[in-house]
Amino acid sequence: MLLHLSTWIEVETYLETSQGIILPIGSTEQHGPTGLIGTDAICAEAIAHGVGDTTGALVSPTINVGMALHHTAFPGTISLRPSTMILVIRDYITCLAKAGFTKFFFINGHGGNIATLKAAFAETYTYLAEIGVSHADQVQCQVGNWFMCGSVYQLAKELYGDREGSHATPSEVAVTQYVYPKSIKDAPLSPEVGRGHPIYGPVNFRQHYPDGRMGSDPALATPEHGQQLYELAVKELSNNYLEFVGTVSVDS
């Protein structure tokens, strides 16, 4: 059930039996020479829709732009400042909490969002109490990072070894190839790829990672791998969501 394809009457009816909602969040940032700029949002959205179908949960529109300031030396990247993103998340949750939602499960596709999401949750809990939302003490938020699912990590390790890297990875590129097979890109990739450098500002990032990859070899990605990774992520995050809202798992 997708929020943007529902009516307010349907949402009101949904709230009679569930106060949980899934919010996909990603990023709009460079992903190397062959990775789609929307990779993080594409993966989060597809997996969130799969989890929604599996669990019967309502799924909000995807938050496509996240915290990616360190990628802004590459054209096409769009980023929110952490302070802006905190307010965006707070406003999303506030509107939905006033309507009666209490369990907010973010399915995240971008590692750079994690710290800001956690800060936003802390900000929001206090804000809801300050503005007098009657059930503010019942509001809870959780992040499910699809790429950190144990089953996903294990398969990526088996498929790619240390060529998985940590950005523009074959695993995330594979998921986008599965979701958008007509948008698979091909470009020459240097055998030399940056890895292990600390992340500072965008200019420094591009100096150390000149083609945008971080220790990864996305040429290893296939749509078939993407389907396997997608299915593992949907199953694991469905169980995580159901546990979060206090329902039996899909394995039960």
URTA-V359758 format. One record per backbone hydrogen bond with DSSP energy under -0.5 kcal/mol. NH is the residue of the N-H (numbers start at 0). CO is the residue of the C=O. Records with the same first field share a line. If there is no record, write none. Layout:
# URTA-V359758
NH=CO ; CO
This chain:
# URTA-V359758
2=58
4=1
5=2
10=6
11=7
12=8
13=9
14=10
15=12
16=13
17=13
20=102
21=57
22=104
23=21
24=106
25=62
27=77
28=26 ; 36
30=31 ; 34
34=30
38=35
40=26
41=37
42=38
43=39
44=40
45=41
46=42
47=43
48=44
49=45
50=46
51=47
52=48
53=49
54=50
55=51
56=51
57=19
58=0
59=21
62=23
63=61
65=63
67=65
70=67
71=68
73=70
76=73
77=27
79=65
84=80
85=81
86=82
87=83
88=84
89=85
90=86
91=87
92=88
93=89
94=90
95=91
96=92
97=93
98=94
99=95 ; 96
100=95
101=18
102=18
103=101 ; 139
104=20 ; 102
105=103 ; 141
106=22 ; 104
107=105 ; 143
108=24
112=109
113=110
116=112
117=113
118=114
119=115
120=116
121=117
122=118
123=119
124=120
125=121
126=122
127=123
128=124
129=125
130=126
131=128
132=127
135=132
137=134
138=134 ; 135
139=101
141=103
143=105
144=142
145=107 ; 143
147=144
148=145
152=148
153=149
154=150
155=151
156=152
157=153
158=154
159=155
160=155 ; 156
162=159
163=160
165=213
166=213
172=168
173=169
174=170
175=171
176=172
177=173
178=174
179=175
182=179
183=180
184=33
192=190
199=197
204=200
205=201
206=202
207=203
208=204
211=208
213=166
214=193
216=162
219=216
220=217
225=221
226=222
227=223
228=224
229=225
230=226
231=227
232=228
233=229
234=230
235=231
236=232
237=233
238=234
239=235
240=236
241=237
242=238
243=239
244=240
245=241 ; 242
246=241
251=248
